[in-house]
Amino acid sequence: MTLQRVANHRYLFRRGQRYYFKRAVPKDVRYAFGGKPVDVVALGTSDLGEARHALAVRLAEFERVVAASRAKPDPTQHAQTIRPLSHVPTPNEVDEAVRAWLSN
């Protein structure tokens, strides 16, 4: 069964008797939503009044996460700027480095 949009309620959908929040996630903050292009959350009710209240709460949380994610850099972008090692240390070199570090 697919989600059906509820008339006159943006981001509110219904599957059977249950209500859901559904909103597209902006590309620049998808990392904060586990990489998902769409955020879909069950609102835990089959009552329209309760669903509208839960929708407002979920929408505020969604907007908070988006704003917080845009305020700090995307950690996945930093991984692309790290250069690969030009020399991979041997196990003996690692052992020597650790021993030297621990002796200080």
Phi and psi restraints in degrees (range 20) as a CNS / XPLOR table:
assign (resid 1 and name C) (resid 2 and name N)
       (resid 2 and name CA) (resid 2 and name C) 1.0 -94.3 20.0 2
assign (resid 2 and name N) (resid 2 and name CA)
       (resid 2 and name C) (resid 3 and name N) 1.0 163.4 20.0 2
assign (resid 2 and name C) (resid 3 and name N)
       (resid 3 and name CA) (resid 3 and name C) 1.0 -76.0 20.0 2
assign (resid 3 and name N) (resid 3 and name CA)
       (resid 3 and name C) (resid 4 and name N) 1.0 135.0 20.0 2
assign (resid 3 and name C) (resid 4 and name N)
       (resid 4 and name CA) (resid 4 and name C) 1.0 -111.4 20.0 2
assign (resid 4 and name N) (resid 4 and name CA)
       (resid 4 and name C) (resid 5 and name N) 1.0 129.6 20.0 2
assign (resid 4 and name C) (resid 5 and name N)
       (resid 5 and name CA) (resid 5 and name C) 1.0 -68.1 20.0 2
assign (resid 5 and name N) (resid 5 and name CA)
       (resid 5 and name C) (resid 6 and name N) 1.0 137.3 20.0 2
assign (resid 5 and name C) (resid 6 and name N)
       (resid 6 and name CA) (resid 6 and name C) 1.0 -86.6 20.0 2
assign (resid 6 and name N) (resid 6 and name CA)
       (resid 6 and name C) (resid 7 and name N) 1.0 126.4 20.0 2
assign (resid 6 and name C) (resid 7 and name N)
       (resid 7 and name CA) (resid 7 and name C) 1.0 -58.2 20.0 2
assign (resid 7 and name N) (resid 7 and name CA)
       (resid 7 and name C) (resid 8 and name N) 1.0 140.1 20.0 2
assign (resid 7 and name C) (resid 8 and name N)
       (resid 8 and name CA) (resid 8 and name C) 1.0 65.9 20.0 2
assign (resid 8 and name N) (resid 8 and name CA)
       (resid 8 and name C) (resid 9 and name N) 1.0 17.1 20.0 2
assign (resid 8 and name C) (resid 9 and name N)
       (resid 9 and name CA) (resid 9 and name C) 1.0 -136.8 20.0 2
assign (resid 9 and name N) (resid 9 and name CA)
       (resid 9 and name C) (resid 10 and name N) 1.0 102.7 20.0 2
assign (resid 9 and name C) (resid 10 and name N)
       (resid 10 and name CA) (resid 10 and name C) 1.0 -67.6 20.0 2
assign (resid 10 and name N) (resid 10 and name CA)
       (resid 10 and name C) (resid 11 and name N) 1.0 135.4 20.0 2
assign (resid 10 and name C) (resid 11 and name N)
       (resid 11 and name CA) (resid 11 and name C) 1.0 73.4 20.0 2
assign (resid 11 and name N) (resid 11 and name CA)
       (resid 11 and name C) (resid 12 and name N) 1.0 3.7 20.0 2
assign (resid 11 and name C) (resid 12 and name N)
       (resid 12 and name CA) (resid 12 and name C) 1.0 -104.0 20.0 2
assign (resid 12 and name N) (resid 12 and name CA)
       (resid 12 and name C) (resid 13 and name N) 1.0 126.0 20.0 2
assign (resid 12 and name C) (resid 13 and name N)
       (resid 13 and name CA) (resid 13 and name C) 1.0 -130.4 20.0 2
assign (resid 13 and name N) (resid 13 and name CA)
       (resid 13 and name C) (resid 14 and name N) 1.0 163.9 20.0 2
assign (resid 13 and name C) (resid 14 and name N)
       (resid 14 and name CA) (resid 14 and name C) 1.0 -135.2 20.0 2
assign (resid 14 and name N) (resid 14 and name CA)
       (resid 14 and name C) (resid 15 and name N) 1.0 138.9 20.0 2
assign (resid 14 and name C) (resid 15 and name N)
       (resid 15 and name CA) (resid 15 and name C) 1.0 -129.5 20.0 2
assign (resid 15 and name N) (resid 15 and name CA)
       (resid 15 and name C) (resid 16 and name N) 1.0 111.8 20.0 2
assign (resid 15 and name C) (resid 16 and name N)
       (resid 16 and name CA) (resid 16 and name C) 1.0 66.0 20.0 2
assign (resid 16 and name N) (resid 16 and name CA)
       (resid 16 and name C) (resid 17 and name N) 1.0 -124.1 20.0 2
assign (resid 16 and name C) (resid 17 and name N)
       (resid 17 and name CA) (resid 17 and name C) 1.0 -98.9 20.0 2
assign (resid 17 and name N) (resid 17 and name CA)
       (resid 17 and name C) (resid 18 and name N) 1.0 -4.3 20.0 2
assign (resid 17 and name C) (resid 18 and name N)
       (resid 18 and name CA) (resid 18 and name C) 1.0 -97.6 20.0 2
assign (resid 18 and name N) (resid 18 and name CA)
       (resid 18 and name C) (resid 19 and name N) 1.0 149.3 20.0 2
assign (resid 18 and name C) (resid 19 and name N)
       (resid 19 and name CA) (resid 19 and name C) 1.0 -105.1 20.0 2
assign (resid 19 and name N) (resid 19 and name CA)
       (resid 19 and name C) (resid 20 and name N) 1.0 150.2 20.0 2
assign (resid 19 and name C) (resid 20 and name N)
       (resid 20 and name CA) (resid 20 and name C) 1.0 -138.5 20.0 2
assign (resid 20 and name N) (resid 20 and name CA)
       (resid 20 and name C) (resid 21 and name N) 1.0 150.2 20.0 2
assign (resid 20 and name C) (resid 21 and name N)
       (resid 21 and name CA) (resid 21 and name C) 1.0 -94.3 20.0 2
assign (resid 21 and name N) (resid 21 and name CA)
       (resid 21 and name C) (resid 22 and name N) 1.0 134.4 20.0 2
assign (resid 21 and name C) (resid 22 and name N)
       (resid 22 and name CA) (resid 22 and name C) 1.0 -143.9 20.0 2
assign (resid 22 and name N) (resid 22 and name CA)
       (resid 22 and name C) (resid 23 and name N) 1.0 124.8 20.0 2
assign (resid 22 and name C) (resid 23 and name N)
       (resid 23 and name CA) (resid 23 and name C) 1.0 -150.7 20.0 2
assign (resid 23 and name N) (resid 23 and name CA)
       (resid 23 and name C) (resid 24 and name N) 1.0 141.0 20.0 2
assign (resid 23 and name C) (resid 24 and name N)
       (resid 24 and name CA) (resid 24 and name C) 1.0 -67.3 20.0 2
assign (resid 24 and name N) (resid 24 and name CA)
       (resid 24 and name C) (resid 25 and name N) 1.0 141.0 20.0 2
assign (resid 24 and name C) (resid 25 and name N)
       (resid 25 and name CA) (resid 25 and name C) 1.0 -97.5 20.0 2
assign (resid 25 and name N) (resid 25 and name CA)
       (resid 25 and name C) (resid 26 and name N) 1.0 126.3 20.0 2
assign (resid 25 and name C) (resid 26 and name N)
       (resid 26 and name CA) (resid 26 and name C) 1.0 -57.3 20.0 2
assign (resid 26 and name N) (resid 26 and name CA)
       (resid 26 and name C) (resid 27 and name N) 1.0 142.9 20.0 2
assign (resid 26 and name C) (resid 27 and name N)
       (resid 27 and name CA) (resid 27 and name C) 1.0 -56.2 20.0 2
assign (resid 27 and name N) (resid 27 and name CA)
       (resid 27 and name C) (resid 28 and name N) 1.0 -38.3 20.0 2
assign (resid 27 and name C) (resid 28 and name N)
       (resid 28 and name CA) (resid 28 and name C) 1.0 -72.1 20.0 2
assign (resid 28 and name N) (resid 28 and name CA)
       (resid 28 and name C) (resid 29 and name N) 1.0 -10.2 20.0 2
assign (resid 28 and name C) (resid 29 and name N)
       (resid 29 and name CA) (resid 29 and name C) 1.0 -124.7 20.0 2
assign (resid 29 and name N) (resid 29 and name CA)
       (resid 29 and name C) (resid 30 and name N) 1.0 12.7 20.0 2
assign (resid 29 and name C) (resid 30 and name N)
       (resid 30 and name CA) (resid 30 and name C) 1.0 -60.5 20.0 2
assign (resid 30 and name N) (resid 30 and name CA)
       (resid 30 and name C) (resid 31 and name N) 1.0 -29.3 20.0 2
assign (resid 30 and name C) (resid 31 and name N)
       (resid 31 and name CA) (resid 31 and name C) 1.0 -58.2 20.0 2
assign (resid 31 and name N) (resid 31 and name CA)
       (resid 31 and name C) (resid 32 and name N) 1.0 -31.7 20.0 2
assign (resid 31 and name C) (resid 32 and name N)
       (resid 32 and name CA) (resid 32 and name C) 1.0 -75.0 20.0 2
assign (resid 32 and name N) (resid 32 and name CA)
       (resid 32 and name C) (resid 33 and name N) 1.0 -12.8 20.0 2
assign (resid 32 and name C) (resid 33 and name N)
       (resid 33 and name CA) (resid 33 and name C) 1.0 -114.5 20.0 2
assign (resid 33 and name N) (resid 33 and name CA)
       (resid 33 and name C) (resid 34 and name N) 1.0 28.6 20.0 2
assign (resid 33 and name C) (resid 34 and name N)
       (resid 34 and name CA) (resid 34 and name C) 1.0 69.3 20.0 2
assign (resid 34 and name N) (resid 34 and name CA)
       (resid 34 and name C) (resid 35 and name N) 1.0 21.8 20.0 2
assign (resid 34 and name C) (resid 35 and name N)
       (resid 35 and name CA) (resid 35 and name C) 1.0 82.0 20.0 2
assign (resid 35 and name N) (resid 35 and name CA)
       (resid 35 and name C) (resid 36 and name N) 1.0 1.7 20.0 2
assign (resid 35 and name C) (resid 36 and name N)
       (resid 36 and name CA) (resid 36 and name C) 1.0 -73.1 20.0 2
assign (resid 36 and name N) (resid 36 and name CA)
       (resid 36 and name C) (resid 37 and name N) 1.0 137.5 20.0 2
assign (resid 36 and name C) (resid 37 and name N)
       (resid 37 and name CA) (resid 37 and name C) 1.0 -78.0 20.0 2
assign (resid 37 and name N) (resid 37 and name CA)
       (resid 37 and name C) (resid 38 and name N) 1.0 -19.4 20.0 2
assign (resid 37 and name C) (resid 38 and name N)
       (resid 38 and name CA) (resid 38 and name C) 1.0 -135.5 20.0 2
assign (resid 38 and name N) (resid 38 and name CA)
       (resid 38 and name C) (resid 39 and name N) 1.0 135.0 20.0 2
assign (resid 38 and name C) (resid 39 and name N)
       (resid 39 and name CA) (resid 39 and name C) 1.0 -98.7 20.0 2
assign (resid 39 and name N) (resid 39 and name CA)
       (resid 39 and name C) (resid 40 and name N) 1.0 116.1 20.0 2
assign (resid 39 and name C) (resid 40 and name N)
       (resid 40 and name CA) (resid 40 and name C) 1.0 -122.4 20.0 2
assign (resid 40 and name N) (resid 40 and name CA)
       (resid 40 and name C) (resid 41 and name N) 1.0 124.5 20.0 2
assign (resid 40 and name C) (resid 41 and name N)
       (resid 41 and name CA) (resid 41 and name C) 1.0 -133.9 20.0 2
assign (resid 41 and name N) (resid 41 and name CA)
       (resid 41 and name C) (resid 42 and name N) 1.0 130.0 20.0 2
assign (resid 41 and name C) (resid 42 and name N)
       (resid 42 and name CA) (resid 42 and name C) 1.0 -69.1 20.0 2
assign (resid 42 and name N) (resid 42 and name CA)
       (resid 42 and name C) (resid 43 and name N) 1.0 132.6 20.0 2
assign (resid 42 and name C) (resid 43 and name N)
       (resid 43 and name CA) (resid 43 and name C) 1.0 -88.4 20.0 2
assign (resid 43 and name N) (resid 43 and name CA)
       (resid 43 and name C) (resid 44 and name N) 1.0 -3.4 20.0 2
assign (resid 43 and name C) (resid 44 and name N)
       (resid 44 and name CA) (resid 44 and name C) 1.0 73.2 20.0 2
assign (resid 44 and name N) (resid 44 and name CA)
       (resid 44 and name C) (resid 45 and name N) 1.0 26.7 20.0 2
assign (resid 44 and name C) (resid 45 and name N)
       (resid 45 and name CA) (resid 45 and name C) 1.0 -152.6 20.0 2
assign (resid 45 and name N) (resid 45 and name CA)
       (resid 45 and name C) (resid 46 and name N) 1.0 158.4 20.0 2
assign (resid 45 and name C) (resid 46 and name N)
       (resid 46 and name CA) (resid 46 and name C) 1.0 -114.9 20.0 2
assign (resid 46 and name N) (resid 46 and name CA)
       (resid 46 and name C) (resid 47 and name N) 1.0 4.9 20.0 2
assign (resid 46 and name C) (resid 47 and name N)
       (resid 47 and name CA) (resid 47 and name C) 1.0 -96.2 20.0 2
assign (resid 47 and name N) (resid 47 and name CA)
       (resid 47 and name C) (resid 48 and name N) 1.0 126.9 20.0 2
assign (resid 47 and name C) (resid 48 and name N)
       (resid 48 and name CA) (resid 48 and name C) 1.0 -61.2 20.0 2
assign (resid 48 and name N) (resid 48 and name CA)
       (resid 48 and name C) (resid 49 and name N) 1.0 -41.5 20.0 2
assign (resid 48 and name C) (resid 49 and name N)
       (resid 49 and name CA) (resid 49 and name C) 1.0 -61.5 20.0 2
assign (resid 49 and name N) (resid 49 and name CA)
       (resid 49 and name C) (resid 50 and name N) 1.0 -45.7 20.0 2
assign (resid 49 and name C) (resid 50 and name N)
       (resid 50 and name CA) (resid 50 and name C) 1.0 -65.7 20.0 2
assign (resid 50 and name N) (resid 50 and name CA)
       (resid 50 and name C) (resid 51 and name N) 1.0 -37.9 20.0 2
assign (resid 50 and name C) (resid 51 and name N)
       (resid 51 and name CA) (resid 51 and name C) 1.0 -63.8 20.0 2
assign (resid 51 and name N) (resid 51 and name CA)
       (resid 51 and name C) (resid 52 and name N) 1.0 -40.7 20.0 2
assign (resid 51 and name C) (resid 52 and name N)
       (resid 52 and name CA) (resid 52 and name C) 1.0 -63.8 20.0 2
assign (resid 52 and name N) (resid 52 and name CA)
       (resid 52 and name C) (resid 53 and name N) 1.0 -40.3 20.0 2
assign (resid 52 and name C) (resid 53 and name N)
       (resid 53 and name CA) (resid 53 and name C) 1.0 -66.4 20.0 2
assign (resid 53 and name N) (resid 53 and name CA)
       (resid 53 and name C) (resid 54 and name N) 1.0 -47.3 20.0 2
assign (resid 53 and name C) (resid 54 and name N)
       (resid 54 and name CA) (resid 54 and name C) 1.0 -62.6 20.0 2
assign (resid 54 and name N) (resid 54 and name CA)
       (resid 54 and name C) (resid 55 and name N) 1.0 -34.7 20.0 2
assign (resid 54 and name C) (resid 55 and name N)
       (resid 55 and name CA) (resid 55 and name C) 1.0 -62.5 20.0 2
assign (resid 55 and name N) (resid 55 and name CA)
       (resid 55 and name C) (resid 56 and name N) 1.0 -44.4 20.0 2
assign (resid 55 and name C) (resid 56 and name N)
       (resid 56 and name CA) (resid 56 and name C) 1.0 -62.3 20.0 2
assign (resid 56 and name N) (resid 56 and name CA)
       (resid 56 and name C) (resid 57 and name N) 1.0 -41.1 20.0 2
assign (resid 56 and name C) (resid 57 and name N)
       (resid 57 and name CA) (resid 57 and name C) 1.0 -65.3 20.0 2
assign (resid 57 and name N) (resid 57 and name CA)
       (resid 57 and name C) (resid 58 and name N) 1.0 -46.7 20.0 2
assign (resid 57 and name C) (resid 58 and name N)
       (resid 58 and name CA) (resid 58 and name C) 1.0 -65.8 20.0 2
assign (resid 58 and name N) (resid 58 and name CA)
       (resid 58 and name C) (resid 59 and name N) 1.0 -39.8 20.0 2
assign (resid 58 and name C) (resid 59 and name N)
       (resid 59 and name CA) (resid 59 and name C) 1.0 -63.3 20.0 2
assign (resid 59 and name N) (resid 59 and name CA)
       (resid 59 and name C) (resid 60 and name N) 1.0 -40.9 20.0 2
assign (resid 59 and name C) (resid 60 and name N)
       (resid 60 and name CA) (resid 60 and name C) 1.0 -63.0 20.0 2
assign (resid 60 and name N) (resid 60 and name CA)
       (resid 60 and name C) (resid 61 and name N) 1.0 -41.2 20.0 2
assign (resid 60 and name C) (resid 61 and name N)
       (resid 61 and name CA) (resid 61 and name C) 1.0 -66.1 20.0 2
assign (resid 61 and name N) (resid 61 and name CA)
       (resid 61 and name C) (resid 62 and name N) 1.0 -41.9 20.0 2
assign (resid 61 and name C) (resid 62 and name N)
       (resid 62 and name CA) (resid 62 and name C) 1.0 -58.1 20.0 2
assign (resid 62 and name N) (resid 62 and name CA)
       (resid 62 and name C) (resid 63 and name N) 1.0 -49.6 20.0 2
assign (resid 62 and name C) (resid 63 and name N)
       (resid 63 and name CA) (resid 63 and name C) 1.0 -63.3 20.0 2
assign (resid 63 and name N) (resid 63 and name CA)
       (resid 63 and name C) (resid 64 and name N) 1.0 -36.5 20.0 2
assign (resid 63 and name C) (resid 64 and name N)
       (resid 64 and name CA) (resid 64 and name C) 1.0 -63.8 20.0 2
assign (resid 64 and name N) (resid 64 and name CA)
       (resid 64 and name C) (resid 65 and name N) 1.0 -44.5 20.0 2
assign (resid 64 and name C) (resid 65 and name N)
       (resid 65 and name CA) (resid 65 and name C) 1.0 -64.9 20.0 2
assign (resid 65 and name N) (resid 65 and name CA)
       (resid 65 and name C) (resid 66 and name N) 1.0 -42.1 20.0 2
assign (resid 65 and name C) (resid 66 and name N)
       (resid 66 and name CA) (resid 66 and name C) 1.0 -61.2 20.0 2
assign (resid 66 and name N) (resid 66 and name CA)
       (resid 66 and name C) (resid 67 and name N) 1.0 -48.3 20.0 2
assign (resid 66 and name C) (resid 67 and name N)
       (resid 67 and name CA) (resid 67 and name C) 1.0 -63.1 20.0 2
assign (resid 67 and name N) (resid 67 and name CA)
       (resid 67 and name C) (resid 68 and name N) 1.0 -43.9 20.0 2
assign (resid 67 and name C) (resid 68 and name N)
       (resid 68 and name CA) (resid 68 and name C) 1.0 -64.9 20.0 2
assign (resid 68 and name N) (resid 68 and name CA)
       (resid 68 and name C) (resid 69 and name N) 1.0 -37.7 20.0 2
assign (resid 68 and name C) (resid 69 and name N)
       (resid 69 and name CA) (resid 69 and name C) 1.0 -68.8 20.0 2
assign (resid 69 and name N) (resid 69 and name CA)
       (resid 69 and name C) (resid 70 and name N) 1.0 -35.4 20.0 2
assign (resid 69 and name C) (resid 70 and name N)
       (resid 70 and name CA) (resid 70 and name C) 1.0 -75.4 20.0 2
assign (resid 70 and name N) (resid 70 and name CA)
       (resid 70 and name C) (resid 71 and name N) 1.0 -21.7 20.0 2
assign (resid 70 and name C) (resid 71 and name N)
       (resid 71 and name CA) (resid 71 and name C) 1.0 -78.7 20.0 2
assign (resid 71 and name N) (resid 71 and name CA)
       (resid 71 and name C) (resid 72 and name N) 1.0 -19.5 20.0 2
assign (resid 71 and name C) (resid 72 and name N)
       (resid 72 and name CA) (resid 72 and name C) 1.0 -122.7 20.0 2
assign (resid 72 and name N) (resid 72 and name CA)
       (resid 72 and name C) (resid 73 and name N) 1.0 153.8 20.0 2
assign (resid 72 and name C) (resid 73 and name N)
       (resid 73 and name CA) (resid 73 and name C) 1.0 -68.0 20.0 2
assign (resid 73 and name N) (resid 73 and name CA)
       (resid 73 and name C) (resid 74 and name N) 1.0 152.7 20.0 2
assign (resid 73 and name C) (resid 74 and name N)
       (resid 74 and name CA) (resid 74 and name C) 1.0 -72.6 20.0 2
assign (resid 74 and name N) (resid 74 and name CA)
       (resid 74 and name C) (resid 75 and name N) 1.0 118.0 20.0 2
assign (resid 74 and name C) (resid 75 and name N)
       (resid 75 and name CA) (resid 75 and name C) 1.0 -64.8 20.0 2
assign (resid 75 and name N) (resid 75 and name CA)
       (resid 75 and name C) (resid 76 and name N) 1.0 -24.5 20.0 2
assign (resid 75 and name C) (resid 76 and name N)
       (resid 76 and name CA) (resid 76 and name C) 1.0 -72.6 20.0 2
assign (resid 76 and name N) (resid 76 and name CA)
       (resid 76 and name C) (resid 77 and name N) 1.0 -22.6 20.0 2
assign (resid 76 and name C) (resid 77 and name N)
       (resid 77 and name CA) (resid 77 and name C) 1.0 -73.2 20.0 2
assign (resid 77 and name N) (resid 77 and name CA)
       (resid 77 and name C) (resid 78 and name N) 1.0 -32.2 20.0 2
assign (resid 77 and name C) (resid 78 and name N)
       (resid 78 and name CA) (resid 78 and name C) 1.0 -67.2 20.0 2
assign (resid 78 and name N) (resid 78 and name CA)
       (resid 78 and name C) (resid 79 and name N) 1.0 -32.5 20.0 2
assign (resid 78 and name C) (resid 79 and name N)
       (resid 79 and name CA) (resid 79 and name C) 1.0 -61.5 20.0 2
assign (resid 79 and name N) (resid 79 and name CA)
       (resid 79 and name C) (resid 80 and name N) 1.0 -29.8 20.0 2
assign (resid 79 and name C) (resid 80 and name N)
       (resid 80 and name CA) (resid 80 and name C) 1.0 -76.6 20.0 2
assign (resid 80 and name N) (resid 80 and name CA)
       (resid 80 and name C) (resid 81 and name N) 1.0 -19.0 20.0 2
assign (resid 80 and name C) (resid 81 and name N)
       (resid 81 and name CA) (resid 81 and name C) 1.0 -92.5 20.0 2
assign (resid 81 and name N) (resid 81 and name CA)
       (resid 81 and name C) (resid 82 and name N) 1.0 -8.2 20.0 2
assign (resid 81 and name C) (resid 82 and name N)
       (resid 82 and name CA) (resid 82 and name C) 1.0 -78.5 20.0 2
assign (resid 82 and name N) (resid 82 and name CA)
       (resid 82 and name C) (resid 83 and name N) 1.0 126.1 20.0 2
assign (resid 82 and name C) (resid 83 and name N)
       (resid 83 and name CA) (resid 83 and name C) 1.0 -79.8 20.0 2
assign (resid 83 and name N) (resid 83 and name CA)
       (resid 83 and name C) (resid 84 and name N) 1.0 146.6 20.0 2
assign (resid 83 and name C) (resid 84 and name N)
       (resid 84 and name CA) (resid 84 and name C) 1.0 -68.7 20.0 2
assign (resid 84 and name N) (resid 84 and name CA)
       (resid 84 and name C) (resid 85 and name N) 1.0 155.0 20.0 2
assign (resid 84 and name C) (resid 85 and name N)
       (resid 85 and name CA) (resid 85 and name C) 1.0 -65.7 20.0 2
assign (resid 85 and name N) (resid 85 and name CA)
       (resid 85 and name C) (resid 86 and name N) 1.0 137.7 20.0 2
assign (resid 85 and name C) (resid 86 and name N)
       (resid 86 and name CA) (resid 86 and name C) 1.0 -81.7 20.0 2
assign (resid 86 and name N) (resid 86 and name CA)
       (resid 86 and name C) (resid 87 and name N) 1.0 -22.7 20.0 2
assign (resid 86 and name C) (resid 87 and name N)
       (resid 87 and name CA) (resid 87 and name C) 1.0 -139.1 20.0 2
assign (resid 87 and name N) (resid 87 and name CA)
       (resid 87 and name C) (resid 88 and name N) 1.0 123.2 20.0 2
assign (resid 87 and name C) (resid 88 and name N)
       (resid 88 and name CA) (resid 88 and name C) 1.0 -91.1 20.0 2
assign (resid 88 and name N) (resid 88 and name CA)
       (resid 88 and name C) (resid 89 and name N) 1.0 121.3 20.0 2
assign (resid 88 and name C) (resid 89 and name N)
       (resid 89 and name CA) (resid 89 and name C) 1.0 -68.0 20.0 2
assign (resid 89 and name N) (resid 89 and name CA)
       (resid 89 and name C) (resid 90 and name N) 1.0 146.9 20.0 2
assign (resid 89 and name C) (resid 90 and name N)
       (resid 90 and name CA) (resid 90 and name C) 1.0 -77.0 20.0 2
assign (resid 90 and name N) (resid 90 and name CA)
       (resid 90 and name C) (resid 91 and name N) 1.0 163.5 20.0 2
assign (resid 90 and name C) (resid 91 and name N)
       (resid 91 and name CA) (resid 91 and name C) 1.0 -57.1 20.0 2
assign (resid 91 and name N) (resid 91 and name CA)
       (resid 91 and name C) (resid 92 and name N) 1.0 -35.9 20.0 2
assign (resid 91 and name C) (resid 92 and name N)
       (resid 92 and name CA) (resid 92 and name C) 1.0 -66.9 20.0 2
assign (resid 92 and name N) (resid 92 and name CA)
       (resid 92 and name C) (resid 93 and name N) 1.0 -40.6 20.0 2
assign (resid 92 and name C) (resid 93 and name N)
       (resid 93 and name CA) (resid 93 and name C) 1.0 -64.2 20.0 2
assign (resid 93 and name N) (resid 93 and name CA)
       (resid 93 and name C) (resid 94 and name N) 1.0 -39.0 20.0 2
assign (resid 93 and name C) (resid 94 and name N)
       (resid 94 and name CA) (resid 94 and name C) 1.0 -64.4 20.0 2
assign (resid 94 and name N) (resid 94 and name CA)
       (resid 94 and name C) (resid 95 and name N) 1.0 -45.8 20.0 2
assign (resid 94 and name C) (resid 95 and name N)
       (resid 95 and name CA) (resid 95 and name C) 1.0 -59.6 20.0 2
assign (resid 95 and name N) (resid 95 and name CA)
       (resid 95 and name C) (resid 96 and name N) 1.0 -44.7 20.0 2
assign (resid 95 and name C) (resid 96 and name N)
       (resid 96 and name CA) (resid 96 and name C) 1.0 -63.5 20.0 2
assign (resid 96 and name N) (resid 96 and name CA)
       (resid 96 and name C) (resid 97 and name N) 1.0 -41.9 20.0 2
assign (resid 96 and name C) (resid 97 and name N)
       (resid 97 and name CA) (resid 97 and name C) 1.0 -64.7 20.0 2
assign (resid 97 and name N) (resid 97 and name CA)
       (resid 97 and name C) (resid 98 and name N) 1.0 -41.3 20.0 2
assign (resid 97 and name C) (resid 98 and name N)
       (resid 98 and name CA) (resid 98 and name C) 1.0 -66.1 20.0 2
assign (resid 98 and name N) (resid 98 and name CA)
       (resid 98 and name C) (resid 99 and name N) 1.0 -45.0 20.0 2
assign (resid 98 and name C) (resid 99 and name N)
       (resid 99 and name CA) (resid 99 and name C) 1.0 -60.9 20.0 2
assign (resid 99 and name N) (resid 99 and name CA)
       (resid 99 and name C) (resid 100 and name N) 1.0 -41.7 20.0 2
assign (resid 99 and name C) (resid 100 and name N)
       (resid 100 and name CA) (resid 100 and name C) 1.0 -65.4 20.0 2
assign (resid 100 and name N) (resid 100 and name CA)
       (resid 100 and name C) (resid 101 and name N) 1.0 -40.2 20.0 2
assign (resid 100 and name C) (resid 101 and name N)
       (resid 101 and name CA) (resid 101 and name C) 1.0 -66.6 20.0 2
assign (resid 101 and name N) (resid 101 and name CA)
       (resid 101 and name C) (resid 102 and name N) 1.0 -40.9 20.0 2
assign (resid 101 and name C) (resid 102 and name N)
       (resid 102 and name CA) (resid 102 and name C) 1.0 -71.6 20.0 2
assign (resid 102 and name N) (resid 102 and name CA)
       (resid 102 and name C) (resid 103 and name N) 1.0 -26.0 20.0 2
assign (resid 102 and name C) (resid 103 and name N)
       (resid 103 and name CA) (resid 103 and name C) 1.0 -77.2 20.0 2
assign (resid 103 and name N) (resid 103 and name CA)
       (resid 103 and name C) (resid 104 and name N) 1.0 -14.9 20.0 2
